[in-house]
Amino acid sequence: MTARESRTPIRVRYAETDAMGVAHHATYPVWFEVGRSDLMRDLGLPYAEVEARGYYLMLSGLNVEYRRAARYDEELTLVTRVGTVRSRTMTFRYELRHQETLLATGETRHIATDRTYRPARLPDDVLALLTAEG
């Protein structure tokens, strides 16, 4: 696992909550995508560039462990890290916090494909950026 990470500030919007002001469980994967996009940009590899080069990082698995509720208008911090990287697959790991309190953890698994959705080996420079120690 690489030491590189990205920190994304998130404020819970009213539209993301239920009648009790608690963030809906389906919002967490959306926040994970925001964190993953931020991390890719921070690594110097915006996801738009990956697609422009003819690759998709298709979601193949998602796990969220909910620990405490996120509530309307709270300021959260999402920490996103690159997990395991192989030539065609990778994982990203997530921690969502409100101040010091851990609200949720998660992981997404991805497979690299070409534009015809066939598994594809990522270029060496992309693999190097994802695996570089910071």
CNS distance restraints for C-alpha pairs under 8 A (distance, minus, plus):
assign (resid   1 and name CA) (resid  82 and name CA) 6.58 0.50 0.50
assign (resid   1 and name CA) (resid  83 and name CA) 4.98 0.50 0.50
assign (resid   1 and name CA) (resid  84 and name CA) 5.78 0.50 0.50
assign (resid   1 and name CA) (resid  85 and name CA) 7.98 0.50 0.50
assign (resid   1 and name CA) (resid 131 and name CA) 7.49 0.50 0.50
assign (resid   2 and name CA) (resid  81 and name CA) 7.49 0.50 0.50
assign (resid   2 and name CA) (resid  82 and name CA) 6.12 0.50 0.50
assign (resid   2 and name CA) (resid  83 and name CA) 6.79 0.50 0.50
assign (resid   2 and name CA) (resid 130 and name CA) 7.87 0.50 0.50
assign (resid   2 and name CA) (resid 131 and name CA) 5.93 0.50 0.50
assign (resid   2 and name CA) (resid 132 and name CA) 6.53 0.50 0.50
assign (resid   2 and name CA) (resid 133 and name CA) 5.30 0.50 0.50
assign (resid   2 and name CA) (resid 134 and name CA) 7.21 0.50 0.50
assign (resid   3 and name CA) (resid  81 and name CA) 7.55 0.50 0.50
assign (resid   3 and name CA) (resid 133 and name CA) 5.83 0.50 0.50
assign (resid   3 and name CA) (resid 134 and name CA) 5.79 0.50 0.50
assign (resid   4 and name CA) (resid  81 and name CA) 6.25 0.50 0.50
assign (resid   4 and name CA) (resid  82 and name CA) 6.94 0.50 0.50
assign (resid   4 and name CA) (resid 133 and name CA) 6.60 0.50 0.50
assign (resid   4 and name CA) (resid 134 and name CA) 5.31 0.50 0.50
assign (resid   5 and name CA) (resid  39 and name CA) 6.57 0.50 0.50
assign (resid   5 and name CA) (resid  79 and name CA) 6.68 0.50 0.50
assign (resid   5 and name CA) (resid  80 and name CA) 5.49 0.50 0.50
assign (resid   5 and name CA) (resid  81 and name CA) 4.51 0.50 0.50
assign (resid   5 and name CA) (resid  82 and name CA) 6.97 0.50 0.50
assign (resid   6 and name CA) (resid  35 and name CA) 7.03 0.50 0.50
assign (resid   6 and name CA) (resid  38 and name CA) 6.63 0.50 0.50
assign (resid   6 and name CA) (resid  39 and name CA) 4.96 0.50 0.50
assign (resid   6 and name CA) (resid  42 and name CA) 7.04 0.50 0.50
assign (resid   6 and name CA) (resid  78 and name CA) 7.98 0.50 0.50
assign (resid   6 and name CA) (resid  79 and name CA) 5.69 0.50 0.50
assign (resid   6 and name CA) (resid  80 and name CA) 5.23 0.50 0.50
assign (resid   6 and name CA) (resid  81 and name CA) 6.64 0.50 0.50
assign (resid   7 and name CA) (resid  35 and name CA) 7.29 0.50 0.50
assign (resid   7 and name CA) (resid  39 and name CA) 7.97 0.50 0.50
assign (resid   7 and name CA) (resid  77 and name CA) 6.44 0.50 0.50
assign (resid   7 and name CA) (resid  78 and name CA) 5.61 0.50 0.50
assign (resid   7 and name CA) (resid  79 and name CA) 4.66 0.50 0.50
assign (resid   7 and name CA) (resid  80 and name CA) 6.52 0.50 0.50
assign (resid   8 and name CA) (resid  34 and name CA) 7.81 0.50 0.50
assign (resid   8 and name CA) (resid  35 and name CA) 5.88 0.50 0.50
assign (resid   8 and name CA) (resid  38 and name CA) 7.16 0.50 0.50
assign (resid   8 and name CA) (resid  77 and name CA) 5.64 0.50 0.50
assign (resid   8 and name CA) (resid  78 and name CA) 5.04 0.50 0.50
assign (resid   8 and name CA) (resid  79 and name CA) 6.51 0.50 0.50
assign (resid   9 and name CA) (resid  75 and name CA) 6.97 0.50 0.50
assign (resid   9 and name CA) (resid  76 and name CA) 5.79 0.50 0.50
assign (resid   9 and name CA) (resid  77 and name CA) 4.71 0.50 0.50
assign (resid   9 and name CA) (resid  78 and name CA) 6.37 0.50 0.50
assign (resid  10 and name CA) (resid  31 and name CA) 7.90 0.50 0.50
assign (resid  10 and name CA) (resid  75 and name CA) 5.84 0.50 0.50
assign (resid  10 and name CA) (resid  76 and name CA) 4.98 0.50 0.50
assign (resid  10 and name CA) (resid  77 and name CA) 6.01 0.50 0.50
assign (resid  10 and name CA) (resid  78 and name CA) 7.14 0.50 0.50
assign (resid  11 and name CA) (resid  72 and name CA) 7.91 0.50 0.50
assign (resid  11 and name CA) (resid  73 and name CA) 5.71 0.50 0.50
assign (resid  11 and name CA) (resid  74 and name CA) 5.60 0.50 0.50
assign (resid  11 and name CA) (resid  75 and name CA) 4.54 0.50 0.50
assign (resid  11 and name CA) (resid  76 and name CA) 5.96 0.50 0.50
assign (resid  12 and name CA) (resid  16 and name CA) 6.66 0.50 0.50
assign (resid  12 and name CA) (resid  17 and name CA) 7.80 0.50 0.50
assign (resid  12 and name CA) (resid  23 and name CA) 7.03 0.50 0.50
assign (resid  12 and name CA) (resid  70 and name CA) 7.39 0.50 0.50
assign (resid  12 and name CA) (resid  71 and name CA) 6.53 0.50 0.50
assign (resid  12 and name CA) (resid  72 and name CA) 5.07 0.50 0.50
assign (resid  12 and name CA) (resid  73 and name CA) 4.86 0.50 0.50
assign (resid  12 and name CA) (resid  74 and name CA) 5.60 0.50 0.50
assign (resid  12 and name CA) (resid  75 and name CA) 6.77 0.50 0.50
assign (resid  12 and name CA) (resid  76 and name CA) 7.56 0.50 0.50
assign (resid  13 and name CA) (resid  17 and name CA) 7.13 0.50 0.50
assign (resid  13 and name CA) (resid  72 and name CA) 5.97 0.50 0.50
assign (resid  13 and name CA) (resid  73 and name CA) 6.02 0.50 0.50
assign (resid  14 and name CA) (resid  21 and name CA) 7.33 0.50 0.50
assign (resid  14 and name CA) (resid  72 and name CA) 5.75 0.50 0.50
assign (resid  14 and name CA) (resid  73 and name CA) 7.25 0.50 0.50
assign (resid  16 and name CA) (resid  23 and name CA) 5.43 0.50 0.50
assign (resid  16 and name CA) (resid  24 and name CA) 5.97 0.50 0.50
assign (resid  16 and name CA) (resid  27 and name CA) 6.43 0.50 0.50
assign (resid  16 and name CA) (resid  72 and name CA) 7.86 0.50 0.50
assign (resid  17 and name CA) (resid  21 and name CA) 5.11 0.50 0.50
assign (resid  17 and name CA) (resid  22 and name CA) 4.91 0.50 0.50
assign (resid  17 and name CA) (resid  23 and name CA) 4.11 0.50 0.50
assign (resid  17 and name CA) (resid  24 and name CA) 5.25 0.50 0.50
assign (resid  17 and name CA) (resid  71 and name CA) 7.27 0.50 0.50
assign (resid  17 and name CA) (resid  72 and name CA) 6.45 0.50 0.50
assign (resid  18 and name CA) (resid  22 and name CA) 5.57 0.50 0.50
assign (resid  18 and name CA) (resid  23 and name CA) 6.47 0.50 0.50
assign (resid  18 and name CA) (resid  24 and name CA) 6.14 0.50 0.50
assign (resid  21 and name CA) (resid  71 and name CA) 5.57 0.50 0.50
assign (resid  21 and name CA) (resid  72 and name CA) 5.21 0.50 0.50
assign (resid  22 and name CA) (resid  69 and name CA) 6.17 0.50 0.50
assign (resid  22 and name CA) (resid  70 and name CA) 5.82 0.50 0.50
assign (resid  22 and name CA) (resid  71 and name CA) 4.49 0.50 0.50
assign (resid  22 and name CA) (resid  72 and name CA) 6.24 0.50 0.50
assign (resid  23 and name CA) (resid  27 and name CA) 6.90 0.50 0.50
assign (resid  23 and name CA) (resid  69 and name CA) 6.85 0.50 0.50
assign (resid  23 and name CA) (resid  70 and name CA) 5.37 0.50 0.50
assign (resid  23 and name CA) (resid  71 and name CA) 5.58 0.50 0.50
assign (resid  23 and name CA) (resid  72 and name CA) 6.76 0.50 0.50
assign (resid  24 and name CA) (resid  28 and name CA) 7.74 0.50 0.50
assign (resid  26 and name CA) (resid  30 and name CA) 7.41 0.50 0.50
assign (resid  27 and name CA) (resid  31 and name CA) 6.38 0.50 0.50
assign (resid  28 and name CA) (resid  32 and name CA) 6.19 0.50 0.50
assign (resid  28 and name CA) (resid  64 and name CA) 7.73 0.50 0.50
assign (resid  29 and name CA) (resid  33 and name CA) 6.32 0.50 0.50
assign (resid  29 and name CA) (resid  62 and name CA) 7.96 0.50 0.50
assign (resid  29 and name CA) (resid  64 and name CA) 7.86 0.50 0.50
assign (resid  30 and name CA) (resid  34 and name CA) 6.53 0.50 0.50
assign (resid  31 and name CA) (resid  35 and name CA) 6.33 0.50 0.50
assign (resid  31 and name CA) (resid  78 and name CA) 7.87 0.50 0.50
assign (resid  32 and name CA) (resid  36 and name CA) 6.06 0.50 0.50
assign (resid  32 and name CA) (resid  78 and name CA) 7.79 0.50 0.50
assign (resid  32 and name CA) (resid  80 and name CA) 7.71 0.50 0.50
assign (resid  32 and name CA) (resid  94 and name CA) 6.92 0.50 0.50
assign (resid  33 and name CA) (resid  37 and name CA) 6.09 0.50 0.50
assign (resid  34 and name CA) (resid  38 and name CA) 6.23 0.50 0.50
assign (resid  35 and name CA) (resid  39 and name CA) 6.11 0.50 0.50
assign (resid  35 and name CA) (resid  78 and name CA) 6.56 0.50 0.50
assign (resid  35 and name CA) (resid  79 and name CA) 7.17 0.50 0.50
assign (resid  35 and name CA) (resid  80 and name CA) 5.75 0.50 0.50
assign (resid  36 and name CA) (resid  40 and name CA) 6.17 0.50 0.50
assign (resid  36 and name CA) (resid  80 and name CA) 6.39 0.50 0.50
assign (resid  36 and name CA) (resid  92 and name CA) 7.38 0.50 0.50
assign (resid  37 and name CA) (resid  41 and name CA) 6.28 0.50 0.50
assign (resid  37 and name CA) (resid  46 and name CA) 6.93 0.50 0.50
assign (resid  37 and name CA) (resid  47 and name CA) 6.47 0.50 0.50
assign (resid  38 and name CA) (resid  42 and name CA) 6.10 0.50 0.50
assign (resid  39 and name CA) (resid  43 and name CA) 6.17 0.50 0.50
assign (resid  39 and name CA) (resid  80 and name CA) 6.70 0.50 0.50
assign (resid  39 and name CA) (resid  81 and name CA) 7.50 0.50 0.50
assign (resid  40 and name CA) (resid  44 and name CA) 6.52 0.50 0.50
assign (resid  40 and name CA) (resid  45 and name CA) 5.16 0.50 0.50
assign (resid  40 and name CA) (resid  46 and name CA) 5.15 0.50 0.50
assign (resid  40 and name CA) (resid  47 and name CA) 6.31 0.50 0.50
assign (resid  41 and name CA) (resid  45 and name CA) 5.25 0.50 0.50
assign (resid  41 and name CA) (resid  46 and name CA) 4.36 0.50 0.50
assign (resid  41 and name CA) (resid  47 and name CA) 7.32 0.50 0.50
assign (resid  42 and name CA) (resid  46 and name CA) 7.93 0.50 0.50
assign (resid  43 and name CA) (resid 129 and name CA) 6.50 0.50 0.50
assign (resid  43 and name CA) (resid 130 and name CA) 7.43 0.50 0.50
assign (resid  44 and name CA) (resid 129 and name CA) 7.74 0.50 0.50
assign (resid  45 and name CA) (resid  49 and name CA) 6.52 0.50 0.50
assign (resid  45 and name CA) (resid  50 and name CA) 7.07 0.50 0.50
assign (resid  45 and name CA) (resid 126 and name CA) 7.61 0.50 0.50
assign (resid  45 and name CA) (resid 129 and name CA) 7.62 0.50 0.50
assign (resid  46 and name CA) (resid  50 and name CA) 6.77 0.50 0.50
assign (resid  47 and name CA) (resid  51 and name CA) 6.41 0.50 0.50
assign (resid  48 and name CA) (resid  52 and name CA) 6.09 0.50 0.50
assign (resid  49 and name CA) (resid  53 and name CA) 6.20 0.50 0.50
assign (resid  50 and name CA) (resid  54 and name CA) 6.75 0.50 0.50
assign (resid  50 and name CA) (resid  55 and name CA) 5.68 0.50 0.50
assign (resid  50 and name CA) (resid  56 and name CA) 6.95 0.50 0.50
assign (resid  51 and name CA) (resid  55 and name CA) 4.88 0.50 0.50
assign (resid  51 and name CA) (resid  56 and name CA) 5.72 0.50 0.50
assign (resid  54 and name CA) (resid 114 and name CA) 5.81 0.50 0.50
assign (resid  54 and name CA) (resid 115 and name CA) 5.84 0.50 0.50
assign (resid  55 and name CA) (resid 112 and name CA) 6.45 0.50 0.50
assign (resid  55 and name CA) (resid 113 and name CA) 5.55 0.50 0.50
assign (resid  55 and name CA) (resid 114 and name CA) 4.74 0.50 0.50
assign (resid  55 and name CA) (resid 115 and name CA) 6.20 0.50 0.50
assign (resid  55 and name CA) (resid 120 and name CA) 7.79 0.50 0.50
assign (resid  55 and name CA) (resid 122 and name CA) 7.77 0.50 0.50
assign (resid  56 and name CA) (resid 111 and name CA) 7.93 0.50 0.50
assign (resid  56 and name CA) (resid 112 and name CA) 5.59 0.50 0.50
assign (resid  56 and name CA) (resid 113 and name CA) 5.24 0.50 0.50
assign (resid  56 and name CA) (resid 114 and name CA) 6.31 0.50 0.50
assign (resid  56 and name CA) (resid 115 and name CA) 7.07 0.50 0.50
assign (resid  56 and name CA) (resid 117 and name CA) 7.80 0.50 0.50
assign (resid  57 and name CA) (resid 110 and name CA) 5.56 0.50 0.50
assign (resid  57 and name CA) (resid 111 and name CA) 5.49 0.50 0.50
assign (resid  57 and name CA) (resid 112 and name CA) 4.62 0.50 0.50
assign (resid  57 and name CA) (resid 113 and name CA) 6.53 0.50 0.50
assign (resid  58 and name CA) (resid 110 and name CA) 5.19 0.50 0.50
assign (resid  58 and name CA) (resid 111 and name CA) 5.30 0.50 0.50
assign (resid  58 and name CA) (resid 112 and name CA) 6.26 0.50 0.50
assign (resid  58 and name CA) (resid 113 and name CA) 7.07 0.50 0.50
assign (resid  59 and name CA) (resid 108 and name CA) 6.98 0.50 0.50
assign (resid  59 and name CA) (resid 109 and name CA) 5.92 0.50 0.50
assign (resid  59 and name CA) (resid 110 and name CA) 4.51 0.50 0.50
assign (resid  59 and name CA) (resid 111 and name CA) 6.62 0.50 0.50
assign (resid  60 and name CA) (resid 108 and name CA) 7.57 0.50 0.50
assign (resid  60 and name CA) (resid 109 and name CA) 5.35 0.50 0.50
assign (resid  60 and name CA) (resid 110 and name CA) 5.09 0.50 0.50
assign (resid  60 and name CA) (resid 111 and name CA) 6.40 0.50 0.50
assign (resid  61 and name CA) (resid 108 and name CA) 5.55 0.50 0.50
assign (resid  61 and name CA) (resid 109 and name CA) 4.77 0.50 0.50
assign (resid  61 and name CA) (resid 110 and name CA) 6.91 0.50 0.50
assign (resid  62 and name CA) (resid 106 and name CA) 7.48 0.50 0.50
assign (resid  62 and name CA) (resid 107 and name CA) 5.88 0.50 0.50
assign (resid  62 and name CA) (resid 108 and name CA) 4.53 0.50 0.50
assign (resid  62 and name CA) (resid 109 and name CA) 6.38 0.50 0.50
assign (resid  63 and name CA) (resid 106 and name CA) 5.28 0.50 0.50
assign (resid  63 and name CA) (resid 107 and name CA) 5.28 0.50 0.50
assign (resid  63 and name CA) (resid 108 and name CA) 6.46 0.50 0.50
assign (resid  64 and name CA) (resid 104 and name CA) 6.91 0.50 0.50
assign (resid  64 and name CA) (resid 105 and name CA) 5.88 0.50 0.50
assign (resid  64 and name CA) (resid 106 and name CA) 4.27 0.50 0.50
assign (resid  64 and name CA) (resid 107 and name CA) 6.71 0.50 0.50
assign (resid  65 and name CA) (resid 104 and name CA) 5.48 0.50 0.50
assign (resid  65 and name CA) (resid 105 and name CA) 5.25 0.50 0.50
assign (resid  65 and name CA) (resid 106 and name CA) 5.96 0.50 0.50
assign (resid  66 and name CA) (resid 103 and name CA) 6.40 0.50 0.50
assign (resid  66 and name CA) (resid 104 and name CA) 4.61 0.50 0.50
assign (resid  66 and name CA) (resid 105 and name CA) 6.85 0.50 0.50
assign (resid  67 and name CA) (resid 102 and name CA) 7.05 0.50 0.50
assign (resid  67 and name CA) (resid 103 and name CA) 5.04 0.50 0.50
assign (resid  67 and name CA) (resid 104 and name CA) 5.30 0.50 0.50
assign (resid  68 and name CA) (resid 102 and name CA) 7.28 0.50 0.50
assign (resid  68 and name CA) (resid 103 and name CA) 4.59 0.50 0.50
assign (resid  68 and name CA) (resid 104 and name CA) 6.91 0.50 0.50
assign (resid  69 and name CA) (resid 103 and name CA) 6.35 0.50 0.50
assign (resid  70 and name CA) (resid  74 and name CA) 7.08 0.50 0.50
assign (resid  70 and name CA) (resid  98 and name CA) 7.59 0.50 0.50
assign (resid  70 and name CA) (resid 103 and name CA) 6.74 0.50 0.50
assign (resid  74 and name CA) (resid  98 and name CA) 7.24 0.50 0.50
assign (resid  75 and name CA) (resid  98 and name CA) 6.48 0.50 0.50
assign (resid  75 and name CA) (resid  99 and name CA) 7.92 0.50 0.50
assign (resid  76 and name CA) (resid  96 and name CA) 6.84 0.50 0.50
assign (resid  76 and name CA) (resid  97 and name CA) 5.54 0.50 0.50
assign (resid  76 and name CA) (resid  98 and name CA) 4.68 0.50 0.50
assign (resid  76 and name CA) (resid  99 and name CA) 6.94 0.50 0.50
assign (resid  77 and name CA) (resid  96 and name CA) 5.80 0.50 0.50
assign (resid  77 and name CA) (resid  97 and name CA) 5.25 0.50 0.50
assign (resid  77 and name CA) (resid  98 and name CA) 6.45 0.50 0.50
assign (resid  77 and name CA) (resid  99 and name CA) 7.58 0.50 0.50
assign (resid  78 and name CA) (resid  94 and name CA) 6.79 0.50 0.50
assign (resid  78 and name CA) (resid  95 and name CA) 5.71 0.50 0.50
assign (resid  78 and name CA) (resid  96 and name CA) 4.49 0.50 0.50
assign (resid  78 and name CA) (resid  97 and name CA) 6.42 0.50 0.50
assign (resid  79 and name CA) (resid  94 and name CA) 5.60 0.50 0.50
assign (resid  79 and name CA) (resid  95 and name CA) 5.14 0.50 0.50
assign (resid  79 and name CA) (resid  96 and name CA) 6.41 0.50 0.50
assign (resid  80 and name CA) (resid  92 and name CA) 6.82 0.50 0.50
assign (resid  80 and name CA) (resid  93 and name CA) 5.70 0.50 0.50
assign (resid  80 and name CA) (resid  94 and name CA) 4.67 0.50 0.50
assign (resid  80 and name CA) (resid  95 and name CA) 6.73 0.50 0.50
assign (resid  81 and name CA) (resid  92 and name CA) 5.64 0.50 0.50
assign (resid  81 and name CA) (resid  93 and name CA) 5.17 0.50 0.50
assign (resid  81 and name CA) (resid  94 and name CA) 6.48 0.50 0.50
assign (resid  82 and name CA) (resid  90 and name CA) 7.86 0.50 0.50
assign (resid  82 and name CA) (resid  91 and name CA) 6.36 0.50 0.50
assign (resid  82 and name CA) (resid  92 and name CA) 4.67 0.50 0.50
assign (resid  82 and name CA) (resid  93 and name CA) 6.37 0.50 0.50
assign (resid  82 and name CA) (resid 130 and name CA) 6.93 0.50 0.50
assign (resid  82 and name CA) (resid 131 and name CA) 7.82 0.50 0.50
assign (resid  83 and name CA) (resid  90 and name CA) 6.80 0.50 0.50
assign (resid  83 and name CA) (resid  91 and name CA) 4.84 0.50 0.50
assign (resid  83 and name CA) (resid  92 and name CA) 4.96 0.50 0.50
assign (resid  83 and name CA) (resid  93 and name CA) 6.08 0.50 0.50
assign (resid  84 and name CA) (resid  90 and name CA) 5.37 0.50 0.50
assign (resid  84 and name CA) (resid  91 and name CA) 5.32 0.50 0.50
assign (resid  84 and name CA) (resid  92 and name CA) 7.58 0.50 0.50
assign (resid  85 and name CA) (resid  89 and name CA) 6.03 0.50 0.50
assign (resid  85 and name CA) (resid  90 and name CA) 4.30 0.50 0.50
assign (resid  85 and name CA) (resid  91 and name CA) 6.61 0.50 0.50
assign (resid  85 and name CA) (resid 127 and name CA) 7.51 0.50 0.50
assign (resid  85 and name CA) (resid 130 and name CA) 7.12 0.50 0.50
assign (resid  85 and name CA) (resid 131 and name CA) 6.71 0.50 0.50
assign (resid  86 and name CA) (resid  90 and name CA) 6.02 0.50 0.50
assign (resid  86 and name CA) (resid 127 and name CA) 7.82 0.50 0.50
assign (resid  87 and name CA) (resid 121 and name CA) 5.16 0.50 0.50
assign (resid  87 and name CA) (resid 122 and name CA) 5.75 0.50 0.50
assign (resid  87 and name CA) (resid 127 and name CA) 7.01 0.50 0.50
assign (resid  88 and name CA) (resid 111 and name CA) 5.71 0.50 0.50
assign (resid  88 and name CA) (resid 112 and name CA) 5.10 0.50 0.50
assign (resid  88 and name CA) (resid 113 and name CA) 7.77 0.50 0.50
assign (resid  88 and name CA) (resid 119 and name CA) 6.80 0.50 0.50
assign (resid  88 and name CA) (resid 120 and name CA) 5.97 0.50 0.50
assign (resid  88 and name CA) (resid 121 and name CA) 4.85 0.50 0.50
assign (resid  88 and name CA) (resid 122 and name CA) 6.09 0.50 0.50
assign (resid  89 and name CA) (resid 109 and name CA) 7.35 0.50 0.50
assign (resid  89 and name CA) (resid 110 and name CA) 5.60 0.50 0.50
assign (resid  89 and name CA) (resid 111 and name CA) 4.46 0.50 0.50
assign (resid  89 and name CA) (resid 112 and name CA) 6.05 0.50 0.50
assign (resid  90 and name CA) (resid 109 and name CA) 5.90 0.50 0.50
assign (resid  90 and name CA) (resid 110 and name CA) 5.38 0.50 0.50
assign (resid  90 and name CA) (resid 111 and name CA) 6.64 0.50 0.50
assign (resid  91 and name CA) (resid 107 and name CA) 6.73 0.50 0.50
assign (resid  91 and name CA) (resid 108 and name CA) 5.57 0.50 0.50
assign (resid  91 and name CA) (resid 109 and name CA) 4.45 0.50 0.50
assign (resid  91 and name CA) (resid 110 and name CA) 6.18 0.50 0.50
assign (resid  92 and name CA) (resid 107 and name CA) 5.57 0.50 0.50
assign (resid  92 and name CA) (resid 108 and name CA) 5.38 0.50 0.50
assign (resid  92 and name CA) (resid 109 and name CA) 6.67 0.50 0.50
assign (resid  93 and name CA) (resid 105 and name CA) 7.55 0.50 0.50
assign (resid  93 and name CA) (resid 106 and name CA) 5.78 0.50 0.50
assign (resid  93 and name CA) (resid 107 and name CA) 4.47 0.50 0.50
assign (resid  93 and name CA) (resid 108 and name CA) 6.71 0.50 0.50
assign (resid  94 and name CA) (resid 105 and name CA) 5.37 0.50 0.50
assign (resid  94 and name CA) (resid 106 and name CA) 4.97 0.50 0.50
assign (resid  94 and name CA) (resid 107 and name CA) 6.05 0.50 0.50
assign (resid  95 and name CA) (resid 102 and name CA) 7.11 0.50 0.50
assign (resid  95 and name CA) (resid 103 and name CA) 7.70 0.50 0.50
assign (resid  95 and name CA) (resid 104 and name CA) 5.94 0.50 0.50
assign (resid  95 and name CA) (resid 105 and name CA) 4.53 0.50 0.50
assign (resid  95 and name CA) (resid 106 and name CA) 6.67 0.50 0.50
assign (resid  96 and name CA) (resid 102 and name CA) 6.09 0.50 0.50
assign (resid  96 and name CA) (resid 103 and name CA) 5.52 0.50 0.50
assign (resid  96 and name CA) (resid 104 and name CA) 5.17 0.50 0.50
assign (resid  96 and name CA) (resid 105 and name CA) 6.24 0.50 0.50
assign (resid  97 and name CA) (resid 101 and name CA) 5.41 0.50 0.50
assign (resid  97 and name CA) (resid 102 and name CA) 4.54 0.50 0.50
assign (resid  97 and name CA) (resid 103 and name CA) 5.28 0.50 0.50
assign (resid  97 and name CA) (resid 104 and name CA) 7.19 0.50 0.50
assign (resid  98 and name CA) (resid 102 and name CA) 6.65 0.50 0.50
assign (resid  98 and name CA) (resid 103 and name CA) 6.82 0.50 0.50
assign (resid 111 and name CA) (resid 119 and name CA) 6.85 0.50 0.50
assign (resid 112 and name CA) (resid 119 and name CA) 5.73 0.50 0.50
assign (resid 112 and name CA) (resid 120 and name CA) 5.55 0.50 0.50
assign (resid 112 and name CA) (resid 121 and name CA) 6.79 0.50 0.50
assign (resid 112 and name CA) (resid 122 and name CA) 6.71 0.50 0.50
assign (resid 113 and name CA) (resid 117 and name CA) 5.01 0.50 0.50
assign (resid 113 and name CA) (resid 118 and name CA) 5.04 0.50 0.50
assign (resid 113 and name CA) (resid 119 and name CA) 4.21 0.50 0.50
assign (resid 113 and name CA) (resid 120 and name CA) 4.70 0.50 0.50
assign (resid 113 and name CA) (resid 121 and name CA) 7.72 0.50 0.50
assign (resid 114 and name CA) (resid 118 and name CA) 5.58 0.50 0.50
assign (resid 114 and name CA) (resid 119 and name CA) 6.50 0.50 0.50
assign (resid 114 and name CA) (resid 120 and name CA) 5.72 0.50 0.50
assign (resid 122 and name CA) (resid 126 and name CA) 6.41 0.50 0.50
assign (resid 122 and name CA) (resid 127 and name CA) 6.43 0.50 0.50
assign (resid 123 and name CA) (resid 127 and name CA) 6.40 0.50 0.50
assign (resid 124 and name CA) (resid 128 and name CA) 6.04 0.50 0.50
assign (resid 125 and name CA) (resid 129 and name CA) 6.32 0.50 0.50
assign (resid 126 and name CA) (resid 130 and name CA) 6.33 0.50 0.50
assign (resid 127 and name CA) (resid 131 and name CA) 6.11 0.50 0.50
assign (resid 128 and name CA) (resid 132 and name CA) 5.69 0.50 0.50
